[in-house]
């Protein structure tokens, strides 16, 4: 059984955050990041179209998450020299690989968190996007 190097990172939460697994958990634990990637898997989108699709996300939060994803090399921002200015966002090759992670999460949810577990899950308080500390900002 693979232990994912947990014996090396069981110290402080800071130590977990510096390991690749910890960084991946922090990134993928942010609901907005997953939702942005899910929408961009369908193709390039403009900022306002993405914001509309996501629903209750502020411009500041969306801008910050896109900037983080861009800095990490998962999203590319493409500006067009037009008036009015037009900017589109699309996933890079690395960003498209996150689709495999999302598919794995979906398979897991279907297998283990299907309707038979719904009554147990309904007792849990839902996590609102942006309420979990991810290190991606408090916006």
Beta strands, then each sheet from edge to edge (+ up, - down):
strand 1: 45-46
strand 2: 75-80
strand 3: 86-91
sheet 1: 1+ 3- 2+
end
